[in-house]
Amino acid sequence: MKVNGLLQLLEEHHNRILLARSIEGIIIRPQFGRLWIASDEKQKQAARKIIEASDKPALLDWMKDHPSIDIGEKPIRDLYPIAKRLAIRNYSRLHREELIAAIKQAEAEMSYGA
């Protein structure tokens, strides 16, 4: 019975280490560095708290939702909700480059019409 407790402790510690290494892998990405440099102090503080809490999904969301991220840097799965919001017809059938162009055109038309 004592061995099971030790194995559980070891497994929990191992999982924390894996999570920390995974977060480290995100932090050393050039994209994270660029976003960090482009961040104001409030954004940096939010990222720091997320990292200290070892919240990998929140860190990925911080990067994905960062105001300085260009639409061309977003994965296609993140472009679909934007296209839907902009009422782009048949957006799910478009290739990534076509979808980006359609989003940019729709956004330009919205700002021109505003």
Protein Blocks (a to p, Z undefined) as FASTA:
>chain_A
ZZmmmmmmmmmmmmmmmmmmmmmmmmmpmklmmmmmmpcfklmmmmmmmmmnopaklmmm
mmmmpmklcfklpcfklmmmmmmmnopghklmpcfklmmmmmmmmmmmmmmmZZ
